[in-house]
Amino acid sequence: MAMEAHVIEAMIKEALPDATVAIRDLAGDGDHYAAEIVSAAFRGKTRVQQHQLVYAALKGKMGGELHALALTTYTPEAVEG
């Protein structure tokens, strides 16, 4: 069963309330998404730790309801440039 983009976004924002989340359906099938996430919670964390925060927010849905999610994570400072 596929997940809708707005559900993925809501789960991420629940865990990371300050996050700005942009989700793109890569294949049009509701199973393959790319997400760009900006959050202060990523400050001081490695890229792996940042992605682990996002996966934790998805509460075990990765690999089941959500087949693939390509992540790009940023701190607010990285975006402000």
Secondary structure in CASP SS format (residue, H / E / C, confidence):
PFRMAT SS
TARGET T0000
AUTHOR 0000-0000-0000
METHOD secondary structure of the structure
MODEL  1
M C 1.00
A C 1.00
M C 1.00
E C 1.00
A H 1.00
H H 1.00
V H 1.00
I H 1.00
E H 1.00
A H 1.00
M H 1.00
I H 1.00
K H 1.00
E H 1.00
A H 1.00
L C 1.00
P C 1.00
D C 1.00
A C 1.00
T E 1.00
V E 1.00
A E 1.00
I E 1.00
R E 1.00
D E 1.00
L C 1.00
A C 1.00
G C 1.00
D C 1.00
G C 1.00
D C 1.00
H E 1.00
Y E 1.00
A E 1.00
A E 1.00
E E 1.00
I E 1.00
V E 1.00
S C 1.00
A H 1.00
A H 1.00
F H 1.00
R C 1.00
G C 1.00
K C 1.00
T C 1.00
R H 1.00
V H 1.00
Q H 1.00
Q H 1.00
H H 1.00
Q H 1.00
L H 1.00
V H 1.00
Y H 1.00
A H 1.00
A H 1.00
L C 1.00
K C 1.00
G C 1.00
K C 1.00
M E 1.00
G C 1.00
G C 1.00
E C 1.00
L E 1.00
H C 1.00
A E 1.00
L E 1.00
A E 1.00
L E 1.00
T E 1.00
T E 1.00
Y E 1.00
T C 1.00
P H 1.00
E H 1.00
A H 1.00
V H 1.00
E H 1.00
G C 1.00
END
